[in-house]
Amino acid sequence: MDDYSKHIKFHTDTMIRLRALEFALNEAKIPCLIKNISESARLGGFGSSHSANELYIYEEDKDAASEILTKFLNV
């Protein structure tokens, strides 16, 4: 990872499921970022789907994270 690493949108789901996926990624030492769109919409006075939250990872971690996501979704 360098100073020019790019985040990519990796998965969209509810906050509860994204937090569980975040935990699995952190255990594998894969940094991630969660964008809580539903909370941002609520604070802004707008409505939003609760499953519209997004998890981002670094582009170079995509292969390793995809294996974790596959296991996560099959549980």
C-alpha distances in whole Angstrom, upper triangle without the diagonal:
4,7,8,6,9,11,14,17,17,20,24,26,28,27,28,26,23,23,24,21,19,20,20,16,16,18,15,13,11,11,13,15,19,21,25,27,30,30,29,32,34,34,34,38,36,36,34,33,32,30,28,25,21,18,15,12,8,9,7,9,12,14,14,15,18,19,19,21,23,25,25,27,29,30
4,5,6,9,12,15,18,19,23,26,28,30,29,30,29,25,26,27,24,22,23,23,19,19,21,19,16,14,13,15,17,20,22,26,27,31,31,30,32,35,34,34,38,37,37,35,34,33,31,29,26,23,20,17,14,10,11,10,12,15,17,18,18,21,23,23,24,27,28,28,30,32,33
4,6,9,12,15,19,20,23,26,28,30,28,31,30,26,26,28,25,22,24,25,21,20,23,21,18,16,14,16,16,20,21,25,26,30,29,28,31,33,32,32,36,35,36,33,34,33,31,29,26,23,20,17,15,11,13,13,15,17,20,20,20,23,25,25,26,29,30,30,31,34,35
4,6,10,13,16,18,22,24,27,29,28,30,29,25,26,28,25,22,25,25,21,21,24,22,19,17,15,16,16,20,20,24,25,29,29,27,30,32,32,31,35,34,34,32,32,32,30,27,25,21,19,15,14,10,11,11,14,16,19,20,19,22,24,24,25,27,29,29,30,33,34
4,7,10,13,15,18,21,24,26,25,27,26,22,23,24,21,19,22,21,18,18,21,19,16,13,12,12,13,17,18,22,23,27,27,25,28,31,30,30,33,32,32,30,30,29,27,24,22,18,16,12,10,6,7,8,10,12,15,16,16,18,21,21,21,24,26,25,26,29,31
4,6,10,12,16,18,21,23,23,25,23,20,21,23,20,18,21,21,17,18,21,19,17,14,12,12,12,15,15,19,20,24,24,23,25,28,28,28,31,29,29,27,26,26,24,21,19,15,13,10,8,6,6,8,10,11,15,16,15,17,20,20,19,22,24,24,25,28,29
4,7,9,12,14,17,20,19,21,20,16,18,20,17,15,18,18,15,16,19,17,16,12,10,9,9,11,12,16,17,20,21,20,22,25,25,25,28,26,26,23,23,22,20,18,15,12,10,6,5,4,6,9,10,10,14,15,13,15,18,17,17,20,22,21,22,25,26
4,6,9,12,15,18,18,20,18,15,17,19,16,15,18,18,15,17,20,18,17,13,12,10,10,11,12,15,16,19,21,20,21,24,25,25,27,25,25,22,21,21,18,16,14,10,9,5,6,6,6,10,10,9,12,14,12,12,16,16,15,17,20,19,19,22,24
4,6,8,12,14,15,17,15,12,15,17,14,13,17,17,14,17,20,18,18,14,13,10,9,10,10,13,13,16,18,17,19,22,23,23,25,23,22,18,17,17,14,12,10,7,6,5,7,9,9,12,12,10,13,15,12,12,16,15,13,16,18,17,17,20,22
4,7,10,14,14,16,13,11,14,14,11,11,15,14,12,15,17,16,16,12,12,9,10,10,11,14,15,17,19,19,21,23,24,25,27,25,23,20,18,17,14,13,11,7,6,5,6,9,9,12,10,8,11,12,9,9,12,12,9,12,15,13,13,17,18
4,7,10,11,13,10,8,12,12,9,11,14,13,12,15,17,17,17,14,14,11,11,10,11,12,13,15,17,18,19,21,23,23,25,23,21,17,15,14,11,10,8,6,5,7,9,12,13,15,13,11,13,14,10,10,13,12,9,11,14,12,11,15,16
4,7,9,11,9,8,11,13,11,12,15,16,15,17,20,20,20,17,16,13,12,9,9,10,10,12,14,15,16,18,20,21,22,19,17,13,11,10,7,6,6,4,6,9,12,15,16,19,17,15,17,18,14,13,16,15,11,14,16,13,12,16,17
4,7,8,6,6,10,11,10,12,15,15,15,18,20,20,21,18,18,14,13,10,11,10,11,11,13,15,16,17,19,20,21,19,16,13,10,8,5,6,6,7,8,12,15,18,19,22,19,17,20,19,16,15,17,15,12,14,16,12,11,15,15
4,6,5,6,9,10,11,12,14,16,16,18,20,21,22,20,19,16,14,11,11,9,10,9,11,14,14,15,17,19,19,17,15,12,9,6,4,7,6,8,10,14,17,21,22,24,22,20,23,22,18,18,20,17,14,17,17,14,13,16,16
4,6,5,6,9,10,10,12,14,15,16,18,20,20,18,17,14,12,9,9,7,10,9,10,13,14,14,16,18,19,18,16,13,11,8,7,9,6,9,9,13,16,20,22,24,21,20,23,22,18,19,20,17,15,18,18,15,15,18,17
4,6,5,6,9,10,11,13,14,15,17,19,20,19,18,15,14,11,13,11,13,12,13,16,17,17,19,21,22,21,19,16,14,10,10,12,10,12,12,15,18,21,23,25,22,21,23,22,18,19,20,17,15,17,17,13,13,16,15
4,5,5,6,9,10,11,12,14,16,17,18,17,16,14,14,11,13,12,14,14,15,18,19,19,21,23,24,23,20,17,14,11,9,12,10,11,10,14,16,19,21,23,20,19,20,19,15,16,16,13,11,14,13,9,10,13,12
4,5,5,6,9,10,10,12,14,15,16,14,13,10,10,8,10,10,12,13,14,16,18,18,20,22,23,22,20,17,14,12,10,11,8,8,7,10,12,16,18,20,17,16,18,17,13,14,16,13,10,14,14,10,11,15,14
4,5,5,6,9,10,10,12,14,15,14,13,10,10,8,11,11,14,14,14,17,19,19,20,23,24,23,22,19,17,14,13,14,11,11,9,12,14,17,20,21,18,18,20,18,14,16,17,14,13,16,15,12,13,16,15
4,5,5,6,9,10,11,13,14,14,14,12,13,11,14,14,17,17,18,20,22,22,24,26,28,26,24,21,19,16,14,16,13,13,11,14,15,18,20,21,18,18,19,17,13,15,15,11,11,13,12,9,11,13,12
4,5,5,6,9,10,11,12,11,11,10,11,10,13,14,17,18,19,21,22,23,25,27,28,27,25,21,19,16,14,15,12,11,9,11,12,15,17,18,14,14,15,13,10,11,12,8,7,11,10,7,9,12,12
4,5,5,6,9,10,10,9,8,7,8,8,12,13,16,17,18,19,22,23,23,25,27,26,25,22,20,17,15,16,13,11,8,10,10,13,16,17,13,14,16,13,10,13,14,10,10,14,13,11,13,16,15
4,5,5,6,9,10,10,10,10,11,12,15,16,19,20,20,22,25,25,26,28,30,29,28,25,23,20,18,19,16,15,12,13,13,16,19,19,15,16,17,14,12,14,14,11,11,15,13,11,14,16,15
4,5,5,7,9,9,10,10,13,14,17,18,21,22,23,25,27,28,29,31,33,31,30,26,24,21,19,20,17,16,13,14,13,15,17,17,14,14,15,12,9,12,11,7,9,12,10,8,12,14,12
4,5,5,6,5,7,7,11,12,16,17,20,22,23,24,26,27,28,30,32,31,29,26,24,22,19,20,17,14,11,11,9,12,14,14,10,11,12,9,7,10,10,7,9,12,11,10,13,15,15
4,5,5,5,6,8,11,12,16,18,21,23,23,24,27,28,28,30,32,32,30,27,26,23,21,22,18,16,13,13,11,13,16,15,12,14,15,12,10,14,14,11,12,16,15,13,17,19,18
4,5,8,10,11,14,16,20,21,25,26,26,27,30,31,31,33,36,35,33,30,29,26,24,24,21,19,16,16,14,16,18,17,14,15,16,12,11,14,13,10,13,15,14,13,17,18,17
4,6,9,11,15,17,20,22,25,27,27,29,31,32,33,35,37,36,34,31,29,27,24,25,22,19,16,15,13,14,16,14,10,12,12,9,9,12,11,9,12,14,13,13,16,18,17
4,6,9,13,16,19,22,25,27,27,27,30,32,32,33,36,35,34,31,30,27,25,25,22,19,15,14,11,12,14,13,10,13,13,10,10,14,14,12,14,17,16,16,19,21,21
4,6,10,13,16,19,22,24,24,25,28,29,30,31,34,32,31,28,27,25,23,22,19,16,12,11,8,8,11,10,7,9,11,8,7,11,12,10,12,15,15,15,17,20,20
4,7,10,14,16,19,22,22,22,25,27,26,28,31,30,29,26,25,23,21,20,17,14,10,9,6,7,11,11,9,11,13,11,10,13,15,13,14,17,18,16,19,22,22
4,7,10,13,16,18,18,19,21,23,23,25,27,26,25,22,22,20,18,17,13,10,7,6,5,7,11,12,10,11,14,12,10,13,15,13,13,16,17,15,17,20,21
4,7,10,12,15,15,15,18,20,20,21,24,23,22,20,19,17,16,14,11,8,6,5,6,9,12,14,13,13,17,16,13,15,18,16,15,19,20,17,19,22,22
4,6,9,12,12,12,15,16,17,18,21,19,19,16,16,14,12,11,7,6,4,6,9,12,15,17,15,15,19,18,14,16,19,16,15,18,19,17,18,21,21
4,6,9,9,9,11,14,14,15,17,16,16,13,13,12,11,9,6,5,6,8,11,14,16,19,18,18,21,21,17,19,22,19,17,21,22,19,20,23,24
4,6,6,6,9,10,11,13,15,14,13,11,11,9,10,8,5,7,9,11,15,18,20,23,21,21,24,23,20,21,24,21,19,22,23,20,20,24,24
4,6,5,6,9,10,10,12,11,10,8,9,8,9,6,5,7,11,13,16,19,21,24,23,22,25,25,22,22,25,23,21,24,25,22,21,25,25
4,5,5,6,9,10,11,9,8,5,6,6,8,6,6,10,13,16,19,23,24,28,26,25,28,28,24,24,27,25,22,25,26,22,22,25,25
4,5,5,6,9,10,10,9,8,10,9,11,10,9,12,14,17,20,23,26,29,27,26,29,29,25,26,29,26,24,27,28,24,24,27,27
4,5,5,6,9,9,10,9,11,11,13,11,10,12,15,16,20,23,25,28,27,26,30,30,26,27,30,27,25,28,29,26,26,30,29
4,5,5,6,5,6,6,9,10,12,10,11,13,17,19,22,25,27,30,29,28,31,31,28,28,31,29,26,29,31,27,27,30,30
4,5,5,6,6,7,10,10,13,12,13,16,19,21,25,28,30,33,31,31,34,33,30,30,33,31,28,31,32,28,28,31,31
4,5,8,9,11,14,14,16,15,15,17,20,22,25,28,30,33,32,31,35,34,31,32,35,32,30,33,34,30,30,34,33
4,6,9,11,14,15,17,15,15,18,21,22,26,28,30,33,33,32,35,35,32,33,36,33,31,34,35,32,31,35,35
4,7,10,13,15,18,16,17,20,23,25,28,31,33,36,35,34,38,38,34,35,37,35,32,35,36,33,32,36,36
4,7,10,12,15,13,15,18,21,23,27,30,31,34,33,32,35,36,32,32,35,33,30,33,34,31,30,33,33
4,7,9,12,11,13,16,20,22,26,29,30,34,32,31,34,34,31,31,33,31,28,30,32,28,27,30,31
4,6,9,7,10,13,16,19,23,26,27,30,29,27,30,31,27,27,29,28,24,27,28,25,23,27,27
4,5,5,8,12,15,18,22,25,26,29,28,26,28,29,25,24,27,25,22,24,25,22,20,23,24
4,6,7,11,14,17,21,24,26,28,26,25,27,27,23,23,25,23,20,22,23,19,18,21,21
4,6,9,11,15,18,22,23,26,23,22,24,24,20,20,22,20,17,18,20,17,15,18,19
4,7,10,13,17,20,21,24,22,21,23,24,20,20,22,21,17,20,21,18,17,21,21
4,7,10,14,17,19,22,20,18,21,21,18,18,21,19,16,19,20,17,16,20,20
4,7,10,14,15,18,16,15,18,18,15,15,18,16,14,17,18,16,15,19,20
4,7,11,12,15,13,12,15,15,11,12,15,13,11,15,16,14,14,18,19
4,7,9,12,10,10,13,14,11,12,15,14,12,16,18,16,17,20,21
4,6,8,7,7,11,11,8,10,13,12,12,15,17,16,17,20,21
4,6,5,7,10,11,10,12,15,14,14,17,19,19,20,23,24
4,5,6,9,10,10,11,14,15,15,17,19,19,20,23,25
4,6,7,9,10,11,14,15,15,17,19,20,21,23,25
4,6,6,6,8,10,11,12,14,16,16,18,20,22
4,6,5,6,9,10,10,12,14,15,16,18,20
4,5,5,7,9,10,11,13,14,16,17,19
4,5,6,7,9,10,11,13,15,16,18
4,5,5,6,9,10,10,12,14,16
4,5,5,6,9,10,10,12,14
4,5,5,6,9,10,11,13
4,5,5,6,9,10,11
4,5,5,6,9,10
4,5,5,6,9
4,6,5,6
4,6,6
4,6
4
